[in-house]
């Protein structure tokens, strides 16, 4: 399968990342998109987040209303995995960052994929080689890692698993270009790839500063925003990507490298246990209103 042959894309998972990826596929790449999740509520929420995001583009004058409606009409929500997968040349998995859940999903998806179709994972840290190992065609499996919010962030990491073919890597690069993104290639299937291996220790360190009482979340974020010119401080960013997702990535990094520098902070674990997941649950290091955090 070459990138130019991709016309239909399926996105598995309509959550924080999945809805944005589906939108980019329809809005920028012009693909026909199927968006799948396991519950009607989740699919409805994903479609509603897409509508909100399209409305922001319209409000800013970057998109006219008719075009936004046309983009929306090219995104087909469904709960049926077979129907979602069997027609697409490219399937992008954006399910919860849980290795067991993903492996079960890959086994099933592999049964329904059309010959030559590519299965790309938006995983933040789970091994692409492992995901490919439970499929019939691991040469067609690779990482395609987007950044939150996918509608605005210009990068895609392309990750080569142990058995990923050159043709698959090239097809994903071509699809990334079609989506208006810059691609970088992670030549080895290394935990956390490039960005998360650098980012997660910094986020963990910020959570440690809070738990040690060194500074308030607001001052830590202010320090990094003004001192390092990050668009968001590390604690706001933790809230933005989801504390559960950050914890899951840290756990993979810790398990794979066995290096204490990747150990997640106890505070992060406790906040996740308490359901303080950040923006998605309304509360994390900050309380979140519809759009922006307000200080506690
Ligand atoms: N769709 C469309 N437009 C959107 C949008 C969306 N989903 N989200 C925000 N916008 C628009 C807003 O409407 C706003 O437009 P305006 O400037 O015309 O008013 C503009 O983007 C800026 O938004 P906000 O004013 O709400 O907030 P910010 O100025 O803080 O910008 C941000 C938001 C672009 C997210 C910026 O804060 C940022 O770049 N933050 C860092 C994000 C980041 O680091 N992401 C990577 C995380 S790591 C990751 O994803 C990997 C994973 O594996 C964990």
py3Dmol code that shows the C-alpha trace and the ligand (Angstrom):
import py3Dmol

protein = """\
ATOM      1  CA  UNK A   1       0.000   0.000   0.000  1.00  0.00           C
ATOM      2  CA  UNK A   2       1.446   3.391  -0.846  1.00  0.00           C
ATOM      3  CA  UNK A   3       0.417   6.617   0.855  1.00  0.00           C
ATOM      4  CA  UNK A   4      -1.249   7.949  -2.291  1.00  0.00           C
ATOM      5  CA  UNK A   5      -3.531   4.897  -2.383  1.00  0.00           C
ATOM      6  CA  UNK A   6      -5.039   5.807   0.978  1.00  0.00           C
ATOM      7  CA  UNK A   7      -8.597   7.101   0.508  1.00  0.00           C
ATOM      8  CA  UNK A   8     -10.387   5.635   3.511  1.00  0.00           C
ATOM      9  CA  UNK A   9      -9.053   5.791   7.054  1.00  0.00           C
ATOM     10  CA  UNK A  10     -10.415   4.242  10.218  1.00  0.00           C
ATOM     11  CA  UNK A  11      -9.609   5.674  13.632  1.00  0.00           C
ATOM     12  CA  UNK A  12     -10.057   3.282  16.552  1.00  0.00           C
ATOM     13  CA  UNK A  13     -10.932   5.292  19.656  1.00  0.00           C
ATOM     14  CA  UNK A  14     -12.888   8.566  19.738  1.00  0.00           C
ATOM     15  CA  UNK A  15     -11.240  10.010  22.856  1.00  0.00           C
ATOM     16  CA  UNK A  16      -8.919  12.976  23.380  1.00  0.00           C
ATOM     17  CA  UNK A  17      -6.537  11.920  20.600  1.00  0.00           C
ATOM     18  CA  UNK A  18      -8.787   9.790  18.390  1.00  0.00           C
ATOM     19  CA  UNK A  19     -11.376  12.500  17.689  1.00  0.00           C
ATOM     20  CA  UNK A  20      -8.625  14.964  16.737  1.00  0.00           C
ATOM     21  CA  UNK A  21      -6.867  12.446  14.487  1.00  0.00           C
ATOM     22  CA  UNK A  22     -10.174  11.646  12.735  1.00  0.00           C
ATOM     23  CA  UNK A  23     -10.744  15.362  12.229  1.00  0.00           C
ATOM     24  CA  UNK A  24      -7.280  15.939  10.733  1.00  0.00           C
ATOM     25  CA  UNK A  25      -7.806  12.964   8.386  1.00  0.00           C
ATOM     26  CA  UNK A  26     -11.076  14.442   7.100  1.00  0.00           C
ATOM     27  CA  UNK A  27     -10.232  18.143   7.306  1.00  0.00           C
ATOM     28  CA  UNK A  28      -6.672  18.374   6.005  1.00  0.00           C
ATOM     29  CA  UNK A  29      -6.075  15.081   4.193  1.00  0.00           C
ATOM     30  CA  UNK A  30      -9.576  14.887   2.671  1.00  0.00           C
ATOM     31  CA  UNK A  31      -9.953  11.203   3.590  1.00  0.00           C
ATOM     32  CA  UNK A  32     -13.220   9.415   4.113  1.00  0.00           C
ATOM     33  CA  UNK A  33     -13.074   8.545   7.828  1.00  0.00           C
ATOM     34  CA  UNK A  34     -14.704   5.958  10.065  1.00  0.00           C
ATOM     35  CA  UNK A  35     -14.509   6.685  13.780  1.00  0.00           C
ATOM     36  CA  UNK A  36     -15.048   3.752  16.131  1.00  0.00           C
ATOM     37  CA  UNK A  37     -15.448   3.419  19.864  1.00  0.00           C
ATOM     38  CA  UNK A  38     -16.921   0.795  22.173  1.00  0.00           C
ATOM     39  CA  UNK A  39     -19.890   2.768  23.525  1.00  0.00           C
ATOM     40  CA  UNK A  40     -22.359   5.108  21.841  1.00  0.00           C
ATOM     41  CA  UNK A  41     -21.632   7.744  24.501  1.00  0.00           C
ATOM     42  CA  UNK A  42     -17.923   7.719  23.629  1.00  0.00           C
ATOM     43  CA  UNK A  43     -18.598   8.034  19.890  1.00  0.00           C
ATOM     44  CA  UNK A  44     -21.112  10.844  20.486  1.00  0.00           C
ATOM     45  CA  UNK A  45     -18.637  12.689  22.708  1.00  0.00           C
ATOM     46  CA  UNK A  46     -15.910  12.314  20.040  1.00  0.00           C
ATOM     47  CA  UNK A  47     -18.206  13.698  17.319  1.00  0.00           C
ATOM     48  CA  UNK A  48     -19.214  16.546  19.593  1.00  0.00           C
ATOM     49  CA  UNK A  49     -15.536  17.437  20.251  1.00  0.00           C
ATOM     50  CA  UNK A  50     -14.956  17.450  16.471  1.00  0.00           C
ATOM     51  CA  UNK A  51     -17.928  19.807  16.006  1.00  0.00           C
ATOM     52  CA  UNK A  52     -16.543  22.122  18.716  1.00  0.00           C
ATOM     53  CA  UNK A  53     -13.107  22.150  17.133  1.00  0.00           C
ATOM     54  CA  UNK A  54     -14.489  22.816  13.629  1.00  0.00           C
ATOM     55  CA  UNK A  55     -16.549  25.655  15.119  1.00  0.00           C
ATOM     56  CA  UNK A  56     -13.296  27.185  16.480  1.00  0.00           C
ATOM     57  CA  UNK A  57     -11.734  27.085  12.997  1.00  0.00           C
ATOM     58  CA  UNK A  58     -14.892  28.683  11.546  1.00  0.00           C
ATOM     59  CA  UNK A  59     -14.941  31.367  14.281  1.00  0.00           C
ATOM     60  CA  UNK A  60     -11.318  32.240  13.498  1.00  0.00           C
ATOM     61  CA  UNK A  61     -12.130  32.580   9.797  1.00  0.00           C
ATOM     62  CA  UNK A  62      -9.902  29.673   8.753  1.00  0.00           C
ATOM     63  CA  UNK A  63     -12.828  27.581   7.509  1.00  0.00           C
ATOM     64  CA  UNK A  64     -16.255  28.389   6.123  1.00  0.00           C
ATOM     65  CA  UNK A  65     -19.351  26.849   7.654  1.00  0.00           C
ATOM     66  CA  UNK A  66     -20.261  24.875   4.508  1.00  0.00           C
ATOM     67  CA  UNK A  67     -16.797  23.306   4.377  1.00  0.00           C
ATOM     68  CA  UNK A  68     -17.006  22.439   8.093  1.00  0.00           C
ATOM     69  CA  UNK A  69     -20.324  20.645   7.468  1.00  0.00           C
ATOM     70  CA  UNK A  70     -18.808  18.798   4.521  1.00  0.00           C
ATOM     71  CA  UNK A  71     -15.823  17.671   6.665  1.00  0.00           C
ATOM     72  CA  UNK A  72     -18.189  16.454   9.366  1.00  0.00           C
ATOM     73  CA  UNK A  73     -20.250  14.507   6.811  1.00  0.00           C
ATOM     74  CA  UNK A  74     -17.107  12.571   5.819  1.00  0.00           C
ATOM     75  CA  UNK A  75     -16.624  11.242   9.383  1.00  0.00           C
ATOM     76  CA  UNK A  76     -18.760   8.162  10.003  1.00  0.00           C
ATOM     77  CA  UNK A  77     -19.191   7.103  13.617  1.00  0.00           C
ATOM     78  CA  UNK A  78     -19.700   3.397  14.389  1.00  0.00           C
ATOM     79  CA  UNK A  79     -19.527   0.749  17.120  1.00  0.00           C
ATOM     80  CA  UNK A  80     -18.973  -2.136  14.667  1.00  0.00           C
ATOM     81  CA  UNK A  81     -15.288  -3.126  14.449  1.00  0.00           C
ATOM     82  CA  UNK A  82     -15.576  -5.330  11.359  1.00  0.00           C
ATOM     83  CA  UNK A  83     -17.483  -2.683   9.403  1.00  0.00           C
ATOM     84  CA  UNK A  84     -15.048  -0.016  10.611  1.00  0.00           C
ATOM     85  CA  UNK A  85     -11.909  -1.838   9.563  1.00  0.00           C
ATOM     86  CA  UNK A  86     -12.609  -3.894   6.455  1.00  0.00           C
ATOM     87  CA  UNK A  87     -12.859  -1.079   3.879  1.00  0.00           C
ATOM     88  CA  UNK A  88      -9.958   1.116   4.964  1.00  0.00           C
ATOM     89  CA  UNK A  89      -6.454   1.246   3.544  1.00  0.00           C
ATOM     90  CA  UNK A  90      -5.147   2.821   6.761  1.00  0.00           C
ATOM     91  CA  UNK A  91      -6.326   2.018  10.287  1.00  0.00           C
ATOM     92  CA  UNK A  92      -5.041   4.307  13.039  1.00  0.00           C
ATOM     93  CA  UNK A  93      -5.425   2.924  16.537  1.00  0.00           C
ATOM     94  CA  UNK A  94      -5.890   5.524  19.277  1.00  0.00           C
ATOM     95  CA  UNK A  95      -7.284   3.327  22.069  1.00  0.00           C
ATOM     96  CA  UNK A  96      -6.581   3.675  25.788  1.00  0.00           C
ATOM     97  CA  UNK A  97      -2.907   3.282  26.694  1.00  0.00           C
ATOM     98  CA  UNK A  98      -3.345  -0.221  28.133  1.00  0.00           C
ATOM     99  CA  UNK A  99      -1.120  -2.981  26.653  1.00  0.00           C
ATOM    100  CA  UNK A 100      -3.615  -5.821  27.269  1.00  0.00           C
ATOM    101  CA  UNK A 101      -6.518  -3.885  25.761  1.00  0.00           C
ATOM    102  CA  UNK A 102      -4.415  -2.933  22.725  1.00  0.00           C
ATOM    103  CA  UNK A 103      -3.168  -6.498  22.140  1.00  0.00           C
ATOM    104  CA  UNK A 104      -6.745  -7.849  22.235  1.00  0.00           C
ATOM    105  CA  UNK A 105      -7.762  -5.148  19.775  1.00  0.00           C
ATOM    106  CA  UNK A 106      -4.832  -5.867  17.398  1.00  0.00           C
ATOM    107  CA  UNK A 107      -5.691  -9.583  17.311  1.00  0.00           C
ATOM    108  CA  UNK A 108      -9.283  -8.739  16.318  1.00  0.00           C
ATOM    109  CA  UNK A 109      -8.419  -5.983  13.865  1.00  0.00           C
ATOM    110  CA  UNK A 110      -5.916  -8.248  12.113  1.00  0.00           C
ATOM    111  CA  UNK A 111      -8.778 -10.620  11.242  1.00  0.00           C
ATOM    112  CA  UNK A 112     -10.714  -7.880   9.453  1.00  0.00           C
ATOM    113  CA  UNK A 113      -7.974  -5.866   7.689  1.00  0.00           C
ATOM    114  CA  UNK A 114      -8.086  -5.906   3.915  1.00  0.00           C
ATOM    115  CA  UNK A 115      -4.932  -7.276   2.199  1.00  0.00           C
ATOM    116  CA  UNK A 116      -2.096  -4.745   2.281  1.00  0.00           C
ATOM    117  CA  UNK A 117      -3.862  -2.398   4.686  1.00  0.00           C
ATOM    118  CA  UNK A 118      -1.680  -0.571   7.197  1.00  0.00           C
ATOM    119  CA  UNK A 119      -2.289  -0.681  10.924  1.00  0.00           C
ATOM    120  CA  UNK A 120      -0.718   2.351  12.603  1.00  0.00           C
ATOM    121  CA  UNK A 121      -0.638   2.896  16.341  1.00  0.00           C
ATOM    122  CA  UNK A 122      -0.884   6.250  18.065  1.00  0.00           C
ATOM    123  CA  UNK A 123       0.509   4.627  21.207  1.00  0.00           C
ATOM    124  CA  UNK A 124       2.592   6.973  23.371  1.00  0.00           C
ATOM    125  CA  UNK A 125       5.053   4.332  24.507  1.00  0.00           C
ATOM    126  CA  UNK A 126       3.951   0.713  23.964  1.00  0.00           C
ATOM    127  CA  UNK A 127       6.252  -1.395  21.783  1.00  0.00           C
ATOM    128  CA  UNK A 128       5.267  -1.415  18.107  1.00  0.00           C
ATOM    129  CA  UNK A 129       7.035  -4.768  17.732  1.00  0.00           C
ATOM    130  CA  UNK A 130       4.832  -6.215  20.483  1.00  0.00           C
ATOM    131  CA  UNK A 131       1.645  -4.834  18.899  1.00  0.00           C
ATOM    132  CA  UNK A 132       2.689  -6.160  15.481  1.00  0.00           C
ATOM    133  CA  UNK A 133       3.534  -9.597  16.919  1.00  0.00           C
ATOM    134  CA  UNK A 134      -0.128 -10.522  17.466  1.00  0.00           C
ATOM    135  CA  UNK A 135      -1.156  -9.574  13.906  1.00  0.00           C
ATOM    136  CA  UNK A 136      -0.988 -11.639  10.729  1.00  0.00           C
ATOM    137  CA  UNK A 137       1.143  -9.051   8.912  1.00  0.00           C
ATOM    138  CA  UNK A 138       3.563  -7.312  11.298  1.00  0.00           C
ATOM    139  CA  UNK A 139       5.324  -5.800   8.271  1.00  0.00           C
ATOM    140  CA  UNK A 140       2.215  -3.614   7.840  1.00  0.00           C
ATOM    141  CA  UNK A 141       2.251  -2.360  11.450  1.00  0.00           C
ATOM    142  CA  UNK A 142       4.045   0.831  12.529  1.00  0.00           C
ATOM    143  CA  UNK A 143       3.792   3.691  14.994  1.00  0.00           C
ATOM    144  CA  UNK A 144       2.120   6.950  13.955  1.00  0.00           C
ATOM    145  CA  UNK A 145       2.284   9.133  17.033  1.00  0.00           C
ATOM    146  CA  UNK A 146       0.323  12.389  17.037  1.00  0.00           C
ATOM    147  CA  UNK A 147       0.516  15.162  19.642  1.00  0.00           C
ATOM    148  CA  UNK A 148      -2.300  16.727  21.597  1.00  0.00           C
ATOM    149  CA  UNK A 149      -4.227  18.582  20.213  1.00  0.00           C
ATOM    150  CA  UNK A 150      -3.747  16.755  16.883  1.00  0.00           C
ATOM    151  CA  UNK A 151      -5.676  19.506  15.075  1.00  0.00           C
ATOM    152  CA  UNK A 152      -2.929  22.031  15.919  1.00  0.00           C
ATOM    153  CA  UNK A 153       0.295  20.168  16.706  1.00  0.00           C
ATOM    154  CA  UNK A 154       2.414  19.842  13.555  1.00  0.00           C
ATOM    155  CA  UNK A 155       4.444  16.707  14.404  1.00  0.00           C
ATOM    156  CA  UNK A 156       3.978  12.992  13.771  1.00  0.00           C
ATOM    157  CA  UNK A 157       6.560  10.480  15.008  1.00  0.00           C
ATOM    158  CA  UNK A 158       6.761   7.487  12.650  1.00  0.00           C
ATOM    159  CA  UNK A 159       8.045   4.416  14.468  1.00  0.00           C
ATOM    160  CA  UNK A 160       9.529   1.366  12.837  1.00  0.00           C
ATOM    161  CA  UNK A 161       8.844  -1.943  14.656  1.00  0.00           C
ATOM    162  CA  UNK A 162      11.256  -4.877  14.290  1.00  0.00           C
ATOM    163  CA  UNK A 163       9.315  -6.246  11.318  1.00  0.00           C
ATOM    164  CA  UNK A 164       7.889  -3.045   9.808  1.00  0.00           C
ATOM    165  CA  UNK A 165       8.561  -2.881   6.057  1.00  0.00           C
ATOM    166  CA  UNK A 166      10.095   0.118   4.266  1.00  0.00           C
ATOM    167  CA  UNK A 167       6.886   0.377   2.221  1.00  0.00           C
ATOM    168  CA  UNK A 168       4.810   0.777   5.406  1.00  0.00           C
ATOM    169  CA  UNK A 169       7.130   3.490   6.747  1.00  0.00           C
ATOM    170  CA  UNK A 170       6.946   5.348   3.439  1.00  0.00           C
ATOM    171  CA  UNK A 171       3.146   5.031   3.261  1.00  0.00           C
ATOM    172  CA  UNK A 172       2.801   6.491   6.748  1.00  0.00           C
ATOM    173  CA  UNK A 173       5.196   9.315   5.924  1.00  0.00           C
ATOM    174  CA  UNK A 174       3.101  10.066   2.817  1.00  0.00           C
ATOM    175  CA  UNK A 175      -0.134   9.999   4.836  1.00  0.00           C
ATOM    176  CA  UNK A 176       1.434  12.347   7.425  1.00  0.00           C
ATOM    177  CA  UNK A 177       2.337  14.756   4.618  1.00  0.00           C
ATOM    178  CA  UNK A 178      -1.220  14.521   3.259  1.00  0.00           C
ATOM    179  CA  UNK A 179      -2.413  15.486   6.761  1.00  0.00           C
ATOM    180  CA  UNK A 180      -0.179  18.572   6.638  1.00  0.00           C
ATOM    181  CA  UNK A 181       2.191  17.259   9.325  1.00  0.00           C
ATOM    182  CA  UNK A 182       5.977  17.097   9.609  1.00  0.00           C
ATOM    183  CA  UNK A 183       7.193  13.552  10.195  1.00  0.00           C
ATOM    184  CA  UNK A 184      10.270  12.336  12.048  1.00  0.00           C
ATOM    185  CA  UNK A 185      11.390   8.720  11.899  1.00  0.00           C
ATOM    186  CA  UNK A 186      12.171   6.746  15.016  1.00  0.00           C
ATOM    187  CA  UNK A 187      14.475   4.160  13.419  1.00  0.00           C
ATOM    188  CA  UNK A 188      14.217   1.782  16.362  1.00  0.00           C
ATOM    189  CA  UNK A 189      11.247   0.678  18.422  1.00  0.00           C
ATOM    190  CA  UNK A 190      12.532   2.347  21.588  1.00  0.00           C
ATOM    191  CA  UNK A 191      10.226   3.008  24.613  1.00  0.00           C
ATOM    192  CA  UNK A 192       8.714   6.506  24.590  1.00  0.00           C
ATOM    193  CA  UNK A 193      10.150   7.025  21.087  1.00  0.00           C
ATOM    194  CA  UNK A 194      11.696  10.529  20.931  1.00  0.00           C
ATOM    195  CA  UNK A 195       9.381  13.113  22.486  1.00  0.00           C
ATOM    196  CA  UNK A 196       7.876  11.195  25.406  1.00  0.00           C
ATOM    197  CA  UNK A 197      11.281   9.885  26.496  1.00  0.00           C
ATOM    198  CA  UNK A 198      12.386  13.500  26.889  1.00  0.00           C
ATOM    199  CA  UNK A 199       9.063  14.881  28.136  1.00  0.00           C
ATOM    200  CA  UNK A 200       7.966  12.366  30.791  1.00  0.00           C
ATOM    201  CA  UNK A 201      10.960  12.773  33.136  1.00  0.00           C
ATOM    202  CA  UNK A 202      10.352  16.550  33.058  1.00  0.00           C
ATOM    203  CA  UNK A 203       6.637  16.115  33.862  1.00  0.00           C
ATOM    204  CA  UNK A 204       7.461  13.668  36.669  1.00  0.00           C
ATOM    205  CA  UNK A 205      10.013  16.101  38.107  1.00  0.00           C
ATOM    206  CA  UNK A 206       7.387  18.862  38.115  1.00  0.00           C
ATOM    207  CA  UNK A 207       4.991  16.606  40.077  1.00  0.00           C
ATOM    208  CA  UNK A 208       7.830  15.853  42.539  1.00  0.00           C
ATOM    209  CA  UNK A 209       8.378  19.600  43.073  1.00  0.00           C
ATOM    210  CA  UNK A 210       4.690  19.870  44.059  1.00  0.00           C
ATOM    211  CA  UNK A 211       4.818  16.878  46.413  1.00  0.00           C
ATOM    212  CA  UNK A 212       8.026  18.159  48.050  1.00  0.00           C
ATOM    213  CA  UNK A 213       6.313  21.536  48.629  1.00  0.00           C
ATOM    214  CA  UNK A 214       9.043  23.409  46.751  1.00  0.00           C
ATOM    215  CA  UNK A 215       6.596  25.657  44.894  1.00  0.00           C
ATOM    216  CA  UNK A 216       2.926  25.894  43.957  1.00  0.00           C
ATOM    217  CA  UNK A 217       1.699  24.387  40.660  1.00  0.00           C
ATOM    218  CA  UNK A 218       1.045  27.933  39.436  1.00  0.00           C
ATOM    219  CA  UNK A 219       4.627  29.048  40.158  1.00  0.00           C
ATOM    220  CA  UNK A 220       6.157  25.889  38.690  1.00  0.00           C
ATOM    221  CA  UNK A 221       4.180  26.429  35.487  1.00  0.00           C
ATOM    222  CA  UNK A 222       4.979  30.144  35.476  1.00  0.00           C
ATOM    223  CA  UNK A 223       8.690  29.360  35.887  1.00  0.00           C
ATOM    224  CA  UNK A 224       8.764  26.934  32.961  1.00  0.00           C
ATOM    225  CA  UNK A 225       6.504  29.044  30.733  1.00  0.00           C
ATOM    226  CA  UNK A 226       8.558  32.202  31.234  1.00  0.00           C
ATOM    227  CA  UNK A 227      11.941  30.607  31.861  1.00  0.00           C
ATOM    228  CA  UNK A 228      11.912  28.010  29.092  1.00  0.00           C
ATOM    229  CA  UNK A 229       9.282  29.502  26.789  1.00  0.00           C
ATOM    230  CA  UNK A 230       7.084  26.386  26.844  1.00  0.00           C
ATOM    231  CA  UNK A 231       3.548  27.257  25.631  1.00  0.00           C
ATOM    232  CA  UNK A 232       2.174  25.469  28.717  1.00  0.00           C
ATOM    233  CA  UNK A 233       3.846  24.701  32.036  1.00  0.00           C
ATOM    234  CA  UNK A 234       4.467  21.016  32.865  1.00  0.00           C
ATOM    235  CA  UNK A 235       1.586  20.665  35.350  1.00  0.00           C
ATOM    236  CA  UNK A 236      -0.938  22.269  33.021  1.00  0.00           C
ATOM    237  CA  UNK A 237       0.429  19.982  30.295  1.00  0.00           C
ATOM    238  CA  UNK A 238       0.010  16.940  32.578  1.00  0.00           C
ATOM    239  CA  UNK A 239      -3.618  17.965  33.077  1.00  0.00           C
ATOM    240  CA  UNK A 240      -3.979  18.542  29.343  1.00  0.00           C
ATOM    241  CA  UNK A 241      -2.703  15.108  28.220  1.00  0.00           C
ATOM    242  CA  UNK A 242      -4.351  13.310  31.164  1.00  0.00           C
ATOM    243  CA  UNK A 243      -2.624  12.110  34.335  1.00  0.00           C
ATOM    244  CA  UNK A 244      -3.707   8.520  33.610  1.00  0.00           C
ATOM    245  CA  UNK A 245      -2.045   8.652  30.185  1.00  0.00           C
ATOM    246  CA  UNK A 246       1.140  10.191  31.634  1.00  0.00           C
ATOM    247  CA  UNK A 247       1.236   7.530  34.362  1.00  0.00           C
ATOM    248  CA  UNK A 248       0.778   4.734  31.821  1.00  0.00           C
ATOM    249  CA  UNK A 249       3.685   6.098  29.733  1.00  0.00           C
ATOM    250  CA  UNK A 250       5.926   6.428  32.803  1.00  0.00           C
ATOM    251  CA  UNK A 251       5.124   2.870  33.799  1.00  0.00           C
ATOM    252  CA  UNK A 252       6.156   1.550  30.380  1.00  0.00           C
ATOM    253  CA  UNK A 253       9.389   3.612  30.438  1.00  0.00           C
ATOM    254  CA  UNK A 254      10.192   2.404  33.973  1.00  0.00           C
ATOM    255  CA  UNK A 255       9.428  -1.222  33.161  1.00  0.00           C
ATOM    256  CA  UNK A 256      11.390  -1.252  29.894  1.00  0.00           C
ATOM    257  CA  UNK A 257      14.483   0.734  30.944  1.00  0.00           C
ATOM    258  CA  UNK A 258      14.543  -0.259  34.652  1.00  0.00           C
ATOM    259  CA  UNK A 259      15.988   3.187  35.283  1.00  0.00           C
ATOM    260  CA  UNK A 260      14.718   5.115  38.361  1.00  0.00           C
ATOM    261  CA  UNK A 261      14.767   8.375  36.411  1.00  0.00           C
ATOM    262  CA  UNK A 262      11.519   7.193  34.781  1.00  0.00           C
ATOM    263  CA  UNK A 263       9.789   6.214  38.049  1.00  0.00           C
ATOM    264  CA  UNK A 264       6.376   7.965  38.230  1.00  0.00           C
ATOM    265  CA  UNK A 265       5.888  10.142  41.296  1.00  0.00           C
ATOM    266  CA  UNK A 266       3.700   8.845  44.126  1.00  0.00           C
ATOM    267  CA  UNK A 267       1.590  11.999  43.848  1.00  0.00           C
ATOM    268  CA  UNK A 268       0.753  11.136  40.235  1.00  0.00           C
ATOM    269  CA  UNK A 269      -0.307   7.607  41.237  1.00  0.00           C
ATOM    270  CA  UNK A 270      -2.487   8.912  44.047  1.00  0.00           C
ATOM    271  CA  UNK A 271      -4.122  11.539  41.870  1.00  0.00           C
ATOM    272  CA  UNK A 272      -4.974   8.923  39.242  1.00  0.00           C
ATOM    273  CA  UNK A 273      -6.410   6.618  41.941  1.00  0.00           C
ATOM    274  CA  UNK A 274      -8.543   9.549  43.121  1.00  0.00           C
ATOM    275  CA  UNK A 275      -9.858  10.191  39.603  1.00  0.00           C
ATOM    276  CA  UNK A 276      -8.035  13.533  39.353  1.00  0.00           C
ATOM    277  CA  UNK A 277      -7.096  12.991  35.719  1.00  0.00           C
ATOM    278  CA  UNK A 278      -6.856  16.623  34.629  1.00  0.00           C
ATOM    279  CA  UNK A 279      -8.875  18.259  31.887  1.00  0.00           C
ATOM    280  CA  UNK A 280     -10.829  15.114  30.968  1.00  0.00           C
ATOM    281  CA  UNK A 281     -12.216  14.670  34.512  1.00  0.00           C
ATOM    282  CA  UNK A 282     -12.488  18.402  35.262  1.00  0.00           C
ATOM    283  CA  UNK A 283      -9.814  18.364  37.957  1.00  0.00           C
ATOM    284  CA  UNK A 284      -6.112  17.601  38.229  1.00  0.00           C
ATOM    285  CA  UNK A 285      -3.417  20.038  39.307  1.00  0.00           C
ATOM    286  CA  UNK A 286      -5.980  22.643  38.225  1.00  0.00           C
ATOM    287  CA  UNK A 287      -9.757  22.812  38.084  1.00  0.00           C
ATOM    288  CA  UNK A 288     -10.873  22.931  34.470  1.00  0.00           C
ATOM    289  CA  UNK A 289     -13.741  24.897  33.075  1.00  0.00           C
ATOM    290  CA  UNK A 290     -15.005  24.185  29.556  1.00  0.00           C
ATOM    291  CA  UNK A 291     -11.875  25.586  27.940  1.00  0.00           C
ATOM    292  CA  UNK A 292      -9.194  26.672  30.311  1.00  0.00           C
ATOM    293  CA  UNK A 293      -7.895  25.789  33.761  1.00  0.00           C
ATOM    294  CA  UNK A 294      -8.628  27.998  36.725  1.00  0.00           C
ATOM    295  CA  UNK A 295      -6.332  27.922  39.741  1.00  0.00           C
ATOM    296  CA  UNK A 296      -7.554  25.989  42.781  1.00  0.00           C
TER     297      UNK A 296
END
"""
ligand_1 = """\
54
LIG
N -9.292 22.776 17.648
C -9.256 23.958 17.014
N -8.701 25.056 17.555
C -8.189 24.948 18.797
C -8.209 23.746 19.528
C -8.785 22.616 18.891
N -8.845 21.418 19.503
N -7.622 23.947 20.744
C -7.265 25.230 20.783
N -7.608 25.842 19.615
C -7.363 27.223 19.252
C -8.155 28.182 20.124
O -9.431 28.422 19.578
C -7.283 29.408 20.115
O -7.563 30.198 18.986
P -7.333 31.806 19.052
O -5.870 31.999 19.357
O -7.724 32.285 17.710
O -8.220 32.243 20.169
C -5.871 28.883 19.952
O -5.983 27.525 19.498
C -5.132 28.899 21.237
O -5.896 28.189 22.201
P -6.106 28.664 23.695
O -6.215 30.148 23.737
O -7.225 27.852 24.266
O -4.841 28.196 24.486
P -3.310 28.304 24.168
O -2.945 29.632 23.601
O -2.630 27.837 25.400
O -3.038 27.233 22.998
C -2.281 25.019 22.715
C -3.416 25.937 23.148
C -2.095 25.099 21.209
C -2.713 23.634 23.108
C -0.937 25.480 23.381
O -1.137 25.723 24.743
C 0.143 24.442 23.271
O 0.800 24.312 22.241
N 0.363 23.692 24.374
C 1.341 22.607 24.399
C 0.746 21.377 23.815
C 1.706 20.244 23.835
O 2.821 20.305 24.308
N 1.240 19.110 23.304
C 2.024 17.873 23.299
C 1.691 17.086 24.511
S 2.578 15.575 24.579
C 1.646 14.534 23.648
O 0.597 14.855 23.149
C 2.184 13.152 23.497
C 1.295 12.145 24.143
O 1.785 10.867 23.811
C 1.254 12.275 25.644
"""
view = py3Dmol.view(width=600, height=400)
view.addModel(protein, "pdb")
view.setStyle({"model": 0}, {"cartoon": {"style": "trace"}})
view.addModel(ligand_1, "xyz")
view.setStyle({"model": 1}, {"stick": {}})
view.zoomTo()
view.show()
